Amino acid sequence: MPTDDPPRTSAPVEVRGVWSSNLDHEFKLISSVIDLFPFVSMDTEFPGVIVRSLSGLPDPPQSPSAVNYVLLKANVDVLNLIQIGLTISDADGNLPDFGTGKRYIWEFNFRDFDVARDFHAPDSIELLRQQGIDFDKNRELGIDSLRFAELMMSSGLVCNESVSWITFHSPYDFGYLVKILTRRDLPSELDEFLTLVGTFFGANVYDVKHMIRFCASLYGGLDRVAKSLGVDRVIGKSHQAGSDSLLTLHAFKRIMEVYLGKDGPEKYAGVLYGLEVCMQCSRYGSCGNDNMRVELGIG
């Protein structure tokens, strides 16, 4: 059980590397505290983007969100996930310590991707290598995504309306997770995809990249936004999924403190940056998300 001695806010952070050998144990740990730490910040690492254009498509979609989704599906369907980073916290941003002198976040390493045979963007692979990812180790010791999906479904992380998900520029993150959880290619239509995201991850999904649209002077990628907010990276490097998931949580917390706290986070929930159709509108036809109504020109 978590303890307040020593204080979690001052204890060092450790990334729990998850491989095939300790996958079951780590999910048991997460499941044991998810009710106490129901805020889940998530990041993924994948082999880049290889389809960047719809040229040659006989009847291309017209809306930017639909175009972005077609490109998302074209890439996720043929590429394999490399890492998932998860940070779980309570409403105050405290991390689980399991009665130790450290606080913990997670980094799941997958075996599905084979750099020698699978499609990938070479520049993305080189960047991930520079940031410390060992593709040979992943192939030898990494997690099978089928087993990951089985354990995730029973972990309390998904299909749990008490859990909130925090991301940064999240369509690909959720795309790969939906692919893993359903064991099939992504749906043909954006609305179907958003329905699946809502089914697995609930209504309380926050994309920090979407939220900064409502924050004067904030723009760019995660590292730039964090720097503008005065938020330091506590552990690891950029493009390491565990480290990025923690930085995303801290950026979210600072944005709520400095910019958006008066409204509460719910006003900004359910919108994935680049796929600007509110998930609740997609499922139910309408919702109370005034920000999304303005962006879509409704009302």
Secondary structure, DSSP 8 states (H G I E B T S, - for coil): ----SS-TTTS-EEEEEE-GGGHHHHHHHHHHHTTT--EEEEEEE-S-------TT-SS---SHHHHHHHHHHHHHTT----EEEEEEE-TT-----TTSSSEEEEEEEBS---TTTS---HHHHHHHHHTT--HHHHHHH-B-HHHHHHHHHTTTSSS-TT-EEEESS-HHHHHHHHHHHHTS---SSHHHHHHHHHHHH-S-EEEHHHHGGGSTT--SSHHHHHHHHT----SS-TT-HHHHHHHHHHHHHHHIIIIITTT-GGGGTT-BTTB-S-HHHHHHS--S-HHHHHHTT--
